[in-house]
């Protein structure tokens, strides 16, 4: 069984994982969180081609590198 982990990496706090049962839900959460946290529309940037390290989604929401990403993980896997 796979789960989808949305990571929120904000420089003001520890990275925080959020776990979802579908990739769509995780990506939607990551995207909406990044858009909400961005100070201006120009700070939000989705990195489409291709995300690093097998990530399913990656976006930044500040010039300081605050970011979100989504990865697929196996439950009880390596």
ZISUL-V944204 format. One record per run of one state. SS is the DSSP state (H for helix, E for strand, C for the rest). FROM is the first residue (numbers start at 1). TO is the last residue. If there is no record, write none. Layout:
BEGIN
ss->{SS | SS}
from->{FROM | FROM}
to->{TO | TO}
END
This chain:
BEGIN
ss->{C | E | C | E | C | H | C | H | C | E | C | H | C | E | C | E | C}
from->{1 | 2 | 10 | 16 | 21 | 23 | 38 | 41 | 44 | 45 | 47 | 52 | 55 | 57 | 61 | 67 | 75}
to->{1 | 9 | 15 | 20 | 22 | 37 | 40 | 43 | 44 | 46 | 51 | 54 | 56 | 60 | 66 | 74 | 78}
END
